[in-house]
Every structure is written in structure tokens, then in C-alpha cells.
């Protein structure tokens, strides 16, 4: 499944530094606006210690984790919806993403220029929200009159017009559709044809420093401000240094910094949650692998991620939970203990299922 998260934010908040850390790529991270002009795409592995354990059990030659794709998009400035900065260019890039990761600066550094001349995470978020809301308003203000004419002429569905009008009312209040759709009785799926940006799930990354990472009151305040979206607090500069180290050195550096987990690992997990994804596992002598599916998918749908023929010819799936397999020590032992289940077409996959599909070619 090719799903992407677009990284957006004001200029000089650490977007490209974060992207460098995520992908170990050398994207230009310069101290001036619009250093990132073309979107940069990086595919990031999702940390999953279960795969290493499976590789031990099956003697796998390699481990293939699930991945999350991040797109580094040019900085937003006030007036972007009207063409300021890179204007519609960045808007088009955001529309192609499945979720929006808003990177906000929460550190003070006189050597790094802030585009508005001051550091205020809430104001930065408001600027980004405003530009995205205004862009979506423009889309709907053009669409609604056209739909009204088409509904009168019985050339369009009245339900589509009603959804657009409800969405317009939410946006006119300055609220993103991600935040306000449910209260307005809107299903974002009903708005898919309009390609609205604020219907997408949001994640908020607060790029801070050691002081900010220790300030739980500040973090609680900002988490509440962006709810119901997830929030991640990290030091992008520290993360970019961390990824250059060997695993043992990185763990030691984290411990010295009082952190149990890298911020990038948190972001990958949060991204998976925000996109409504989970993984199932397959294992054998050649590889132990995590496959990405949407929560709620059935066994045939999951099989189709490996190959469409697996879905078309699906017969059944042998499923063992990861914990049961590890406890048993082998597939044979899990079968003997009654922990292996044969599931049919209606089975809804659980995260961490270890699966072998059976199908007709």
C-alpha cells in the first residue's frame, strides 16, 4: 500500500532537518524560506521488534519491515492560499498526500530566523490552518453554485450538494474539516470528489529542545490544543544526529538524554495510527516480513496486498497470533497446542497476526 504523509510547516521550523533524519537523505536544510522547492519523498521503515524475533524462529535470511512514506513539502507562509510564497504549488503537493504532518517550531534560537519574527507554536498552527481552510473555501465556493444548477437540472446528486454546503459552513467558522466534520454530521468520504485538504488526518510534530522535551506542562497544553490529532515532541537536530550512529551507540545516546524511544520511532507509529493502518506478518527461511493493511480488512483483502491472485483465489488462512507463536517456539508446536486457527473469507485481521494464505491460482 503506497500511502504518504506530507510534511508541512512555516519556513525554518525544522521540516527538512526532520526529513533528513527520517530518510538519512541530504535534503537542503538552509536558513532561509523556500529552501525546499520540489517535494522530496522518503520511505521510512516502521520499527517492529517482532520481525527480529520471527527471523530467529524461522532462520530468515532477511527482515522486511512495513514502511511509511513522507513527503517534504515547501514551507507555507501567510497568504499562500492567494499565491504568496510558492502558493498553489505546495497546495497541489498537499492534496496528493494521505495525511498532513504539521511541523511547528517550539524552540528559541536567535541564529535561526522565524518567518514571523517570534516563536509561537499556536500562532504557527493557526497560520497553517488558515491557509488550508481558505484554499478549501475557494474550492467549495466555486463548486457549490455549479452543483446548485446541476441539481436543479437533475444532473447532480442532491446529497453531494448538501455535503458541500455543510462543509462550507464548517470552513467558514475557521475550522478544519478534520476537526469539525463529525460535529456537522459529515462523512469525509462524501467530500472525496472535491479533494479538500482539511479533510485529511492531521499529525502535529513540535520541534523542540531538551528544555521542551522536559516541559510536560507545555506538552499537555499543546496536545490539548491540537486534539483530536496526535502530537509528537522531538528535537529534529538530535534525531538527525541519532540516525548517524550504530544501534548500540544510538541506544546509549538516547539513555544519556533521558529518552526511552527515538522521536522518529514515535512519529512512524503515530503515522500508522493516523492513517488507520496495521500490519500482519509472514515468515519463512527467506524472509520475515510485515505487510501493511487498513484496520478492519478481511483475510482476502490482506492476501491481496501480497498479490492480487492471492485475493482472487483465496481459500483460507492459517493464523497464529505473534505472542502464541513466540510462546510455542515454532509453527508445529503452535499447531500441536491448538494455537493455529483456520480462518475464512470473513475473518477480520488483527495486528500482529502471523499468516499463511492458501489459495487457488
C-alpha positions as a LaTeX table, in Angstrom:
\begin{tabular}{lrrr}
\hline
Residue & $x$ (\AA) & $y$ (\AA) & $z$ (\AA) \\
\hline
Unk1 & 0.00 & 0.00 & 0.00 \\
Unk2 & 1.51 & 3.31 & $-1.09$ \\
Unk3 & 0.31 & 5.84 & 1.48 \\
Unk4 & 2.10 & 9.12 & 2.09 \\
Unk5 & 2.26 & 11.73 & 4.83 \\
Unk6 & 3.02 & 15.28 & 3.71 \\
Unk7 & 5.33 & 17.28 & 6.00 \\
Unk8 & 4.25 & 20.93 & 6.09 \\
Unk9 & 5.00 & 23.98 & 8.20 \\
Unk10 & 6.23 & 27.53 & 8.13 \\
Unk11 & 9.74 & 28.12 & 6.76 \\
Unk12 & 12.65 & 27.41 & 9.13 \\
Unk13 & 10.76 & 25.26 & 11.63 \\
Unk14 & 12.95 & 22.20 & 11.03 \\
Unk15 & 10.96 & 20.37 & 8.35 \\
Unk16 & 13.94 & 19.50 & 6.20 \\
Unk17 & 16.07 & 18.65 & 9.24 \\
Unk18 & 13.33 & 16.25 & 10.31 \\
Unk19 & 13.11 & 14.83 & 6.80 \\
Unk20 & 16.89 & 14.33 & 6.72 \\
Unk21 & 16.62 & 12.36 & 9.93 \\
Unk22 & 13.66 & 10.32 & 8.69 \\
Unk23 & 15.31 & 9.24 & 5.49 \\
Unk24 & 19.02 & 9.85 & 6.15 \\
Unk25 & 18.84 & 11.87 & 2.96 \\
Unk26 & 20.80 & 15.06 & 2.40 \\
Unk27 & 17.91 & 17.37 & 1.59 \\
Unk28 & 18.88 & 21.04 & 1.60 \\
Unk29 & 18.15 & 22.40 & 5.06 \\
Unk30 & 19.05 & 26.07 & 4.73 \\
Unk31 & 18.31 & 29.03 & 6.98 \\
Unk32 & 16.03 & 30.89 & 4.59 \\
Unk33 & 12.46 & 30.50 & 3.30 \\
Unk34 & 11.67 & 28.15 & 0.39 \\
Unk35 & 14.91 & 26.13 & 0.67 \\
Unk36 & 12.70 & 23.18 & $-0.24$ \\
Unk37 & 11.12 & 23.86 & $-3.63$ \\
Unk38 & 10.41 & 20.44 & $-5.10$ \\
Unk39 & 8.80 & 17.89 & $-2.76$ \\
Unk40 & 11.20 & 15.23 & $-1.57$ \\
Unk41 & 9.89 & 11.74 & $-0.90$ \\
Unk42 & 11.42 & 9.30 & 1.56 \\
Unk43 & 10.34 & 5.80 & 2.55 \\
Unk44 & 10.90 & 5.12 & 6.24 \\
Unk45 & 10.82 & 1.68 & 7.94 \\
Unk46 & 8.37 & 1.18 & 10.80 \\
Unk47 & 10.28 & $-0.15$ & 13.83 \\
Unk48 & 8.95 & $-3.61$ & 14.67 \\
Unk49 & 10.93 & $-5.83$ & 17.07 \\
Unk50 & 8.52 & $-8.70$ & 16.33 \\
Unk51 & 10.22 & $-9.22$ & 12.98 \\
Unk52 & 13.61 & $-9.89$ & 14.56 \\
Unk53 & 12.03 & $-12.48$ & 16.83 \\
Unk54 & 10.32 & $-14.16$ & 13.87 \\
Unk55 & 13.61 & $-14.19$ & 11.98 \\
Unk56 & 15.17 & $-16.08$ & 14.89 \\
Unk57 & 12.36 & $-18.65$ & 14.94 \\
Unk58 & 12.32 & $-19.22$ & 11.17 \\
Unk59 & 16.01 & $-18.64$ & 10.45 \\
Unk60 & 15.05 & $-15.91$ & 7.98 \\
Unk61 & 17.76 & $-14.53$ & 5.71 \\
Unk62 & 16.34 & $-11.00$ & 5.83 \\
Unk63 & 13.81 & $-8.82$ & 7.60 \\
Unk64 & 11.44 & $-6.52$ & 5.69 \\
Unk65 & 9.51 & $-4.05$ & 7.89 \\
Unk66 & 6.44 & $-2.09$ & 6.90 \\
Unk67 & 7.16 & 1.41 & 5.65 \\
Unk68 & 5.75 & 4.93 & 5.89 \\
Unk69 & 6.32 & 7.42 & 3.07 \\
Unk70 & 6.97 & 11.05 & 3.97 \\
Unk71 & 6.90 & 13.95 & 1.52 \\
Unk72 & 8.83 & 17.10 & 2.43 \\
Unk73 & 6.74 & 19.99 & 1.09 \\
Unk74 & 7.85 & 23.62 & 0.71 \\
Unk75 & 7.20 & 25.97 & 3.62 \\
Unk76 & 3.81 & 27.64 & 3.95 \\
Unk77 & 3.61 & 31.39 & 4.52 \\
Unk78 & 0.68 & 33.67 & 5.34 \\
Unk79 & $-1.18$ & 34.34 & 2.08 \\
Unk80 & $-0.20$ & 31.03 & 0.45 \\
Unk81 & $-3.83$ & 30.36 & $-0.47$ \\
Unk82 & $-3.71$ & 33.58 & $-2.51$ \\
Unk83 & $-0.45$ & 32.64 & $-4.21$ \\
Unk84 & 2.08 & 34.07 & $-1.74$ \\
Unk85 & 5.37 & 32.20 & $-1.40$ \\
Unk86 & 5.07 & 29.10 & $-3.53$ \\
Unk87 & 1.28 & 29.34 & $-3.39$ \\
Unk88 & $-0.69$ & 26.76 & $-5.31$ \\
Unk89 & 2.40 & 24.64 & $-5.96$ \\
Unk90 & 2.57 & 23.48 & $-2.36$ \\
Unk91 & $-1.22$ & 23.16 & $-2.20$ \\
Unk92 & $-1.16$ & 20.65 & $-5.06$ \\
Unk93 & 1.52 & 18.64 & $-3.27$ \\
Unk94 & $-0.53$ & 18.51 & $-0.07$ \\
Unk95 & $-3.60$ & 17.31 & $-1.98$ \\
Unk96 & $-1.64$ & 14.25 & $-3.12$ \\
Unk97 & $-0.78$ & 13.20 & 0.45 \\
Unk98 & $-3.00$ & 10.91 & 2.55 \\
Unk99 & $-2.31$ & 12.77 & 5.81 \\
Unk100 & $-0.74$ & 16.06 & 6.84 \\
Unk101 & 2.13 & 16.25 & 9.32 \\
Unk102 & 2.36 & 19.82 & 10.62 \\
Unk103 & 5.85 & 20.59 & 11.94 \\
Unk104 & 5.88 & 23.51 & 14.35 \\
Unk105 & 8.81 & 25.23 & 16.00 \\
Unk106 & 8.82 & 25.15 & 19.80 \\
Unk107 & 12.40 & 26.21 & 20.50 \\
Unk108 & 14.17 & 29.56 & 20.75 \\
Unk109 & 17.35 & 30.17 & 18.74 \\
Unk110 & 18.44 & 33.69 & 17.75 \\
Unk111 & 20.58 & 32.21 & 14.96 \\
Unk112 & 17.57 & 30.63 & 13.20 \\
Unk113 & 15.23 & 33.21 & 11.70 \\
Unk114 & 11.50 & 32.78 & 12.33 \\
Unk115 & 9.46 & 33.97 & 9.36 \\
Unk116 & 7.08 & 35.92 & 11.66 \\
Unk117 & 9.85 & 37.23 & 13.91 \\
Unk118 & 8.70 & 35.33 & 17.02 \\
Unk119 & 8.27 & 31.74 & 18.26 \\
Unk120 & 4.64 & 30.85 & 18.98 \\
Unk121 & 3.54 & 27.27 & 18.16 \\
Unk122 & $-0.17$ & 28.05 & 18.46 \\
Unk123 & 0.09 & 31.05 & 16.14 \\
Unk124 & 2.08 & 28.99 & 13.61 \\
Unk125 & $-0.59$ & 26.29 & 13.66 \\
Unk126 & $-3.28$ & 28.94 & 13.20 \\
Unk127 & $-1.45$ & 30.32 & 10.16 \\
Unk128 & $-1.22$ & 26.87 & 8.56 \\
Unk129 & $-4.85$ & 26.04 & 9.36 \\
Unk130 & $-6.00$ & 29.38 & 7.98 \\
Unk131 & $-4.22$ & 28.91 & 4.66 \\
Unk132 & $-5.54$ & 25.37 & 4.22 \\
Unk133 & $-9.07$ & 26.41 & 5.23 \\
Unk134 & $-9.01$ & 29.35 & 2.83 \\
Unk135 & $-7.84$ & 27.12 & $-0.02$ \\
Unk136 & $-10.66$ & 24.65 & 0.68 \\
Unk137 & $-13.16$ & 27.52 & 0.92 \\
Unk138 & $-12.13$ & 28.67 & $-2.55$ \\
Unk139 & $-12.69$ & 25.15 & $-3.88$ \\
Unk140 & $-16.19$ & 24.88 & $-2.40$ \\
Unk141 & $-17.24$ & 28.44 & $-3.22$ \\
Unk142 & $-16.69$ & 27.54 & $-6.86$ \\
Unk143 & $-18.27$ & 24.09 & $-6.59$ \\
Unk144 & $-21.50$ & 24.90 & $-4.70$ \\
Unk145 & $-23.06$ & 27.29 & $-7.29$ \\
Unk146 & $-22.24$ & 24.80 & $-10.05$ \\
Unk147 & $-23.80$ & 21.93 & $-8.07$ \\
Unk148 & $-26.92$ & 24.01 & $-7.30$ \\
Unk149 & $-27.50$ & 24.48 & $-11.04$ \\
Unk150 & $-26.82$ & 20.82 & $-11.77$ \\
Unk151 & $-29.18$ & 19.63 & $-9.01$ \\
Unk152 & $-31.96$ & 21.88 & $-10.37$ \\
Unk153 & $-31.31$ & 20.36 & $-13.80$ \\
Unk154 & $-31.24$ & 16.89 & $-12.19$ \\
Unk155 & $-27.68$ & 16.38 & $-13.43$ \\
Unk156 & $-26.14$ & 16.04 & $-9.96$ \\
Unk157 & $-26.93$ & 14.29 & $-6.69$ \\
Unk158 & $-28.60$ & 16.49 & $-4.08$ \\
Unk159 & $-26.65$ & 14.60 & $-1.40$ \\
Unk160 & $-23.36$ & 15.80 & $-2.86$ \\
Unk161 & $-24.60$ & 19.40 & $-2.78$ \\
Unk162 & $-25.79$ & 19.04 & 0.83 \\
Unk163 & $-22.39$ & 17.68 & 1.87 \\
Unk164 & $-20.61$ & 20.55 & 0.15 \\
Unk165 & $-22.87$ & 23.11 & 1.83 \\
Unk166 & $-22.28$ & 21.57 & 5.27 \\
Unk167 & $-18.52$ & 21.55 & 4.65 \\
Unk168 & $-18.64$ & 25.17 & 3.56 \\
Unk169 & $-20.36$ & 26.11 & 6.83 \\
Unk170 & $-17.65$ & 24.35 & 8.86 \\
Unk171 & $-14.85$ & 26.07 & 6.96 \\
Unk172 & $-16.50$ & 29.49 & 7.26 \\
Unk173 & $-16.10$ & 29.12 & 11.02 \\
Unk174 & $-12.34$ & 28.77 & 10.51 \\
Unk175 & $-12.39$ & 25.10 & 11.46 \\
Unk176 & $-10.67$ & 22.33 & 9.52 \\
Unk177 & $-12.93$ & 19.54 & 8.32 \\
Unk178 & $-10.73$ & 17.04 & 10.17 \\
Unk179 & $-11.77$ & 18.78 & 13.39 \\
Unk180 & $-15.33$ & 19.76 & 12.51 \\
Unk181 & $-16.79$ & 17.18 & 10.12 \\
Unk182 & $-18.15$ & 14.78 & 12.74 \\
Unk183 & $-20.00$ & 17.52 & 14.66 \\
Unk184 & $-21.55$ & 18.70 & 11.40 \\
Unk185 & $-22.75$ & 15.19 & 10.58 \\
Unk186 & $-20.34$ & 14.90 & 7.68 \\
Unk187 & $-18.54$ & 11.81 & 6.45 \\
Unk188 & $-15.24$ & 12.89 & 4.81 \\
Unk189 & $-15.85$ & 10.17 & 2.20 \\
Unk190 & $-18.82$ & 12.21 & 0.94 \\
Unk191 & $-16.39$ & 15.04 & 0.12 \\
Unk192 & $-13.79$ & 12.95 & $-1.71$ \\
Unk193 & $-14.67$ & 14.38 & $-5.12$ \\
Unk194 & $-13.65$ & 17.89 & $-4.01$ \\
Unk195 & $-10.09$ & 16.91 & $-2.97$ \\
Unk196 & $-10.27$ & 19.09 & 0.12 \\
Unk197 & $-7.07$ & 19.30 & 2.12 \\
Unk198 & $-8.53$ & 19.80 & 5.58 \\
Unk199 & $-10.48$ & 16.51 & 5.44 \\
Unk200 & $-7.15$ & 14.70 & 5.71 \\
Unk201 & $-5.96$ & 13.39 & 9.09 \\
Unk202 & $-3.50$ & 15.70 & 10.84 \\
Unk203 & $-0.42$ & 14.89 & 12.91 \\
Unk204 & 1.44 & 17.60 & 14.82 \\
Unk205 & 5.20 & 17.48 & 15.38 \\
Unk206 & 6.61 & 20.04 & 17.79 \\
Unk207 & 10.28 & 20.55 & 17.09 \\
Unk208 & 11.75 & 21.49 & 20.45 \\
Unk209 & 14.93 & 21.21 & 22.53 \\
Unk210 & 15.98 & 19.50 & 25.78 \\
Unk211 & 14.09 & 22.08 & 27.83 \\
Unk212 & 10.91 & 21.49 & 25.81 \\
Unk213 & 11.23 & 17.71 & 26.00 \\
Unk214 & 11.27 & 18.01 & 29.79 \\
Unk215 & 8.39 & 20.50 & 29.98 \\
Unk216 & 5.32 & 18.28 & 30.46 \\
Unk217 & 3.02 & 21.24 & 31.18 \\
Unk218 & 3.88 & 22.80 & 27.81 \\
Unk219 & 3.38 & 19.47 & 26.08 \\
Unk220 & 0.00 & 18.87 & 27.75 \\
Unk221 & $-1.15$ & 22.35 & 26.72 \\
Unk222 & $-0.17$ & 21.82 & 23.07 \\
Unk223 & $-1.63$ & 18.29 & 22.97 \\
Unk224 & $-4.96$ & 19.70 & 24.14 \\
Unk225 & $-4.71$ & 22.48 & 21.54 \\
Unk226 & $-4.41$ & 20.05 & 18.60 \\
Unk227 & $-6.77$ & 17.32 & 19.85 \\
Unk228 & $-8.17$ & 15.02 & 18.49 \\
Unk229 & $-5.00$ & 14.80 & 16.37 \\
Unk230 & $-1.90$ & 13.06 & 17.69 \\
Unk231 & 1.10 & 15.13 & 18.79 \\
Unk232 & 4.78 & 14.17 & 18.83 \\
Unk233 & 7.50 & 16.15 & 20.61 \\
Unk234 & 11.06 & 15.73 & 19.37 \\
Unk235 & 14.33 & 17.52 & 18.72 \\
Unk236 & 14.89 & 17.26 & 14.97 \\
Unk237 & 18.57 & 18.20 & 15.28 \\
Unk238 & 19.12 & 15.50 & 17.93 \\
Unk239 & 17.23 & 12.96 & 15.80 \\
Unk240 & 19.38 & 13.76 & 12.76 \\
Unk241 & 22.50 & 13.06 & 14.84 \\
Unk242 & 20.97 & 9.90 & 16.29 \\
Unk243 & 20.35 & 8.20 & 12.94 \\
Unk244 & 24.02 & 8.52 & 12.01 \\
Unk245 & 25.04 & 6.24 & 14.90 \\
Unk246 & 25.24 & 2.47 & 15.17 \\
Unk247 & 22.24 & 0.94 & 17.02 \\
Unk248 & 24.13 & 0.38 & 20.29 \\
Unk249 & 25.54 & 3.91 & 20.23 \\
Unk250 & 22.09 & 5.33 & 19.45 \\
Unk251 & 20.56 & 3.50 & 22.43 \\
Unk252 & 23.31 & 4.84 & 24.67 \\
Unk253 & 22.79 & 8.38 & 23.37 \\
Unk254 & 19.04 & 8.09 & 23.99 \\
Unk255 & 19.64 & 6.86 & 27.53 \\
Unk256 & 22.08 & 9.70 & 28.21 \\
Unk257 & 19.38 & 12.11 & 27.00 \\
Unk258 & 16.76 & 10.53 & 29.26 \\
Unk259 & 14.69 & 9.12 & 26.39 \\
Unk260 & 13.36 & 5.58 & 26.09 \\
Unk261 & 12.49 & 5.85 & 22.41 \\
Unk262 & 13.63 & 7.91 & 19.44 \\
Unk263 & 11.22 & 10.63 & 18.37 \\
Unk264 & 11.29 & 9.29 & 14.82 \\
Unk265 & 10.09 & 5.90 & 16.02 \\
Unk266 & 7.21 & 7.65 & 17.78 \\
Unk267 & 6.39 & 9.55 & 14.59 \\
Unk268 & 6.35 & 6.40 & 12.45 \\
Unk269 & 3.98 & 4.69 & 14.90 \\
Unk270 & 1.74 & 7.76 & 15.15 \\
Unk271 & 1.69 & 7.99 & 11.36 \\
Unk272 & 0.49 & 4.41 & 11.12 \\
Unk273 & $-2.22$ & 5.11 & 13.70 \\
Unk274 & $-3.34$ & 8.31 & 11.99 \\
Unk275 & $-3.60$ & 6.60 & 8.61 \\
Unk276 & $-5.69$ & 3.82 & 10.16 \\
Unk277 & $-3.12$ & 1.14 & 9.35 \\
Unk278 & $-1.89$ & $-2.04$ & 10.96 \\
Unk279 & 0.41 & $-4.90$ & 9.98 \\
Unk280 & 0.25 & $-8.62$ & 9.68 \\
Unk281 & 3.32 & $-10.83$ & 9.47 \\
Unk282 & 4.62 & $-13.63$ & 7.27 \\
Unk283 & 7.78 & $-15.61$ & 7.94 \\
Unk284 & 9.95 & $-18.32$ & 6.42 \\
Unk285 & 13.59 & $-19.17$ & 5.67 \\
Unk286 & 13.89 & $-16.42$ & 3.03 \\
Unk287 & 12.33 & $-13.53$ & 4.93 \\
Unk288 & 10.25 & $-12.30$ & 7.85 \\
Unk289 & 8.04 & $-9.50$ & 6.62 \\
Unk290 & 5.41 & $-7.04$ & 7.82 \\
Unk291 & 2.59 & $-6.22$ & 5.40 \\
Unk292 & 0.60 & $-3.00$ & 5.63 \\
Unk293 & $-3.21$ & $-3.12$ & 5.61 \\
Unk294 & $-6.04$ & $-0.91$ & 6.81 \\
Unk295 & $-7.67$ & $-1.69$ & 10.14 \\
Unk296 & $-10.81$ & $-3.74$ & 9.61 \\
Unk297 & $-9.64$ & $-5.51$ & 6.44 \\
Unk298 & $-10.60$ & $-9.13$ & 5.93 \\
Unk299 & $-8.22$ & $-12.01$ & 5.22 \\
Unk300 & $-8.79$ & $-11.95$ & 1.41 \\
Unk301 & $-8.11$ & $-8.19$ & 1.31 \\
Unk302 & $-4.93$ & $-8.72$ & 3.29 \\
Unk303 & $-3.87$ & $-11.51$ & 0.96 \\
Unk304 & $-4.31$ & $-9.17$ & $-1.99$ \\
Unk305 & $-1.53$ & $-6.94$ & $-0.66$ \\
Unk306 & 0.94 & $-9.76$ & $-1.38$ \\
Unk307 & $-0.53$ & $-10.46$ & $-4.81$ \\
Unk308 & $-3.91$ & $-9.88$ & $-6.42$ \\
Unk309 & $-4.07$ & $-13.60$ & $-7.29$ \\
Unk310 & $-3.99$ & $-14.40$ & $-3.57$ \\
Unk311 & $-7.18$ & $-12.39$ & $-3.09$ \\
Unk312 & $-8.95$ & $-13.71$ & $-6.18$ \\
Unk313 & $-8.17$ & $-17.34$ & $-5.39$ \\
Unk314 & $-8.40$ & $-17.10$ & $-1.60$ \\
Unk315 & $-9.42$ & $-20.34$ & 0.10 \\
Unk316 & $-8.44$ & $-19.89$ & 3.74 \\
Unk317 & $-5.72$ & $-18.58$ & 6.02 \\
Unk318 & $-3.81$ & $-20.26$ & 8.80 \\
Unk319 & $-3.44$ & $-17.65$ & 11.54 \\
Unk320 & $-1.31$ & $-17.71$ & 14.68 \\
Unk321 & $-1.01$ & $-14.68$ & 16.95 \\
Unk322 & 2.55 & $-13.46$ & 17.32 \\
Unk323 & 2.55 & $-13.96$ & 21.09 \\
Unk324 & 1.25 & $-17.53$ & 20.76 \\
Unk325 & 3.88 & $-18.36$ & 18.15 \\
Unk326 & 6.72 & $-16.98$ & 20.27 \\
Unk327 & 5.45 & $-18.88$ & 23.32 \\
Unk328 & 5.21 & $-22.13$ & 21.34 \\
Unk329 & 8.57 & $-21.64$ & 19.64 \\
Unk330 & 7.55 & $-22.97$ & 16.22 \\
Unk331 & 4.57 & $-23.31$ & 13.91 \\
Unk332 & 4.45 & $-27.06$ & 14.53 \\
Unk333 & 4.37 & $-26.55$ & 18.30 \\
Unk334 & 1.68 & $-23.87$ & 17.96 \\
Unk335 & $-0.43$ & $-26.25$ & 15.89 \\
Unk336 & 0.05 & $-29.00$ & 18.44 \\
Unk337 & $-1.02$ & $-26.63$ & 21.22 \\
Unk338 & $-4.17$ & $-25.67$ & 19.30 \\
Unk339 & $-2.99$ & $-22.09$ & 18.78 \\
Unk340 & $-3.16$ & $-22.19$ & 14.97 \\
Unk341 & $-6.57$ & $-21.24$ & 13.56 \\
Unk342 & $-8.01$ & $-21.78$ & 10.09 \\
Unk343 & $-9.91$ & $-18.64$ & 9.10 \\
Unk344 & $-12.19$ & $-17.98$ & 6.12 \\
Unk345 & $-13.18$ & $-15.05$ & 3.95 \\
Unk346 & $-15.00$ & $-13.17$ & 6.72 \\
Unk347 & $-12.09$ & $-13.12$ & 9.15 \\
Unk348 & $-11.04$ & $-9.58$ & 10.16 \\
Unk349 & $-7.29$ & $-9.35$ & 10.52 \\
Unk350 & $-5.71$ & $-8.44$ & 13.86 \\
Unk351 & $-2.46$ & $-6.54$ & 14.21 \\
Unk352 & 0.44 & $-8.96$ & 14.56 \\
Unk353 & $-1.29$ & $-11.99$ & 13.06 \\
Unk354 & 1.29 & $-14.40$ & 11.63 \\
Unk355 & $-0.37$ & $-15.74$ & 8.50 \\
Unk356 & $-0.01$ & $-18.34$ & 5.77 \\
Unk357 & $-2.55$ & $-17.97$ & 2.97 \\
Unk358 & $-3.93$ & $-20.83$ & 0.93 \\
Unk359 & $-5.35$ & $-20.08$ & $-2.48$ \\
Unk360 & $-6.12$ & $-21.38$ & $-5.97$ \\
Unk361 & $-4.10$ & $-19.93$ & $-8.83$ \\
\hline
\end{tabular}
